[in-house]
């Protein structure tokens, strides 16, 4: 969470972690946590609910709000997409073949059509509606794995989309969030690139400075957030996948985390 909080501080984005110090229960519990948190805000306020250990910020509050208004096109919720999803909780975002083809041509990434629940942005009132629905409709995965019968937030989000299609827009061109999935394919090396910021582009907040951002190598779009799902401990027992996941995670952590003026000027290496 430190990497995310530092990045948000450097980009001047307000951050309120929830569930700190509590024992993780399941995704139904998570949805209830989100629903409770956003219920305390003005219904029209634009809010992001997201993971904390595998996500980085790359934009200011004003830029995030402008991108939300653009992508949402009047709808109160925007969902980010990924190229694949776990068995038993997969939902393909509805859309015409023309929309999907246009997004593929723009991003250079095929099959960027699956909903990922690790990053959701929307107006607080609509998010309260969605996360309350998810908390009550997230059961259960139907698989032959140890997660069979467990609730899934993404499954619940998919059901919400089916029940309330008019409330949701999709970030098909990765303006708001890039979900970089590296389990089957090295998407990080294939579709993205790290670019340095010049002195006038860098975001600073006193002792914190951001020097690089990740962008889509094809479209040159710099997403407001980068989400790197897949660092779940279940992959730690698979050496080839684990090595690739952790190597990329370490690269992103060192590139996108702000530097601190209180640290020595020498090179530093952080690890996921």
N, C-alpha and C positions, 0 to 999 in steps of 0.2 A: 504493500500500500504506500510505502514511503516514496517510491518512484512516481506513482500517480499523483500523490499530494504535492510533491515538489514541482512536477510539471504544471499542475493546475495553478499553483501559486505563481509560478513564473509567467504564465499566460493570463493571470488576473481573473481566474474563474473560481467562483464560490464553491466550496466543497464541504459536504456534510456526510461523513461516513456513518453508516448505521450497522447495528448488530455487533459493534466492537465489544469484545470481552464476553460475548455470548457463545455458547456451544452450537455449532452447526447442527441442524436437524435434517431438513430435506428441502426440496424446491418449493413445496407448498408453504413451508415456514418462510422461505425467502420472499415469496409473493406477498405474504401477509405483512412482512417487514416493509416492503416497498409501498404497499397500499396504505399502511399506517403513516408512513413518513410523508407521502404526498398529500394525504388528507388534511395536513396541518398548514398547507400553503394555499395561496389565492388560486382559484380554479383556472385562471387564465395564464398563470405563470408558466414559462417554458422550463422544463426540468429534464435532466438526464438521469435515468437509473441504469447502473452499469456495474460490471465486475470491477475488482480493484487490483488484483495481483498480476493481471496479464493485459493491462490496457494503459495507453499513454495518450496525453492530450497534445494537440498541435495547433490550437487556435484560441483566440481570445473570446470572451463572452459575447461581444458584439458580432464577431464573425460567425460564431456558432448560431446565434439567433437569426442572423441574416440567411445563413444556409438552411436553417430549419424552415423559415418562411418560404424559401425558394423550393425546396424539395417537397414540403408538405402540401403546397398548392391549395391551402385552405382546409386541409384535414388536420385533426388535432394530434395525431400520432404518426411517427415515422419509425419504421423498422429497418434495421440493417440486414444485409444478406451475406451468405457465404456459399461456397461451391459444393458443400456436402454437409451431411449431418448424421448424427448417431442413429443407429437402428432403433426403431421403436418410439422415436420422438421427432420424426422428420416432417416438416411442412414446407411444401413448395409454394412460394408467393404467387397468388393469382395474377395473371397478366396475359396479354395477347402475345402471339409469336412475334409480332412486329416490335413490341416493347422489349421483349427479351433479346431479339436480334440487334436492336439499336443499342442496348446496353452492352452487349458483347462486343460490338464494333467500337463502341466508345472506350470501354475499359481494356479491351483485349483479353478479357477473362471469360472463357465459356462456362456455362452452367452456374452462373452467379445468381441463383434463383431460390436458395433455401434460407428460411428465416433463422436468425441466430438471436437468442434472447439475452445475450451478454451485454448488449447496448440497445437501449430504447430511449427515444426522445419524444417529448410531447407536452401538451398542456396538462397541468397538475390534475384538473378535474377529470380529464379523459384517462389519464394514467391511473388514477384511483379506481375508475370504472374497470379498466383493463386488468389491473393486478388483483382486484377483488374477485373478478371473474376467474382469473387464472388460479387463484388460491382454492377456488371451489370446483375447478374443472381440470385439474392437472393429473388426475389419476387415470391410468397408470401405464407404464411401459409394458408392451407385450413382446417380450424377447426371450431367448433362451440363455440369458446371461444372468449374472448375479444381481443385476439391476432390474430384473423382471419384477413387475408389481410395484415398482417405486414411482412416486409422482415425478412429473417432468414439467418444468416451467415452459419449455418450448412447445411441448404438447398442448399445454393450456393456452399458450399464445395462438397456436394454430387454430384451436377451437374458437377462440375469440375472433380471429380474423374471419372465420366462416360465418359466425353469428352476427358480426358487425363490420362487413366489408367497407362500408362508407366512412368509417372512422380512421382508416389506416392508409398511409402512403408508404412507398418503399424506396429506399436509398439505392437505387439500381446502379448509379454511377459513382458511388463511394465518395460523395461530397462530405457526408457527415462522419462516416466510419468505414474503415477498411478492416474486414475480418480476414486475417491472413492465416489460412488453414494449411498446416505443414505435415499432416499425418500421412497422406498417400503420395502427395506431390510436393516438391520444394517450391511452393508458390512464392516465397520470399525472394528467392533467386530468380525465378522465372518472370514475375510480373511487377516487381517493385524495385526501387532504388533509393538509396540515401543521398540527400543533397545538402551541402552546407548552406547556411544562411549568411548573407553579408552583414556588415555591422549595422546597417539601418533596418534589416529585417529581423534581427535577433530580439527575442522577448526577454526582458529583464525585470526582476523584482528585487532590487537591492542586492542581495548576495547570491541570487540565482540567475543563470543565463542559459538559454537554449541556443545551441549552435547548429543543430541539424534537424531535418524532418524527413519523414518517409513519404514518397510519392509514387503514384502509379507510373511505371516506366512508359506505358503506351499513351495514356491520356494526359500525363503531366499534372494530374489533379493531386493536391495535397489534402488528404482527408483531415477533418477536424480532430478525429480520434483514430487510433490504431489499436485493434484488439487482436491478440495472438492466442486464441483458444487452443487447447490440446496439451497444455502442460500439466494436466491432471496426473496424479501419481500412478494411475492405472497403466500408463505407458512406460513407467520406469523399469518394468520387467522385460521390455522389448528393446534390446540394446541398440539396434539400428535406428528405430524411430526415436528412441530417447536421445541418442547422440545428436540427431538432426534438430530435434525440438529444442534441446537445451542450448545448442550452439547458436541457433538463430535468436532464441530468447535473450541470451547474453549479449549478442550483437545489438539488438534493439534496446536493451536496457542501458547499455553504455552510450549508444548514439542519441537516444531520445530523452534520457534523463538530464535535467539541467546540471551544469557545473556550479560548484559552490566556491565563492571567492575566499571562503575561510579555509579551503583545502589547499594543499600544495599545488603548484602549477604543473607538476609532473604527471605522467600518464597514470590513469587509474583503471582498474578492471573490476566491474561488478558482476555478480553471478545471480542467475535466477534461482 
